[in-house]
Amino acid sequence: MPTFTSKKYHPPTLQNTIGARYRRSLSRHPFLLFGLPFIGTILAGSFFLTPVTALRYERHDRKIQRVSQEEAMGLGRNKRKVDLNEEYYRLAAKDLDNWEQKRIERFNGEPDGTL
């Protein structure tokens, strides 16, 4: 006879709890009690998230339409077109040798980084 029995000890007070009954039946029917609820949760989540995602994209589309309506009204009509070569030569024409570093003013109580 073996020294220890292979049967697990379960105190009598814990044998009839919901958790103990679930664990016992989970070993007999794992798909029915674990797999099926898991798959059901995934499917329900996808059906729930579909309208939420649609709302997100509709909101984004409304923003894009607003911008296009502003452009249609002519708000962006007088903007200067930027050319990289032109900007480079415009900045290069400035006198960059005689410049002075200036510190910006800080808010009250904000550290300014000086030691």
Buried (B, 14 or more C-beta within 10 A) or exposed (E): EEEEEEEEEEEEEEEEEEEBEEEEEEEEEEEEBEEEEEEEEEEEEEEEEEEEEEEEEEEEEEEEEEEEEEEEEEEEEEEEEEEEEEEEEEEEEEEEEEEEEEEEEEEEEEEEEEE
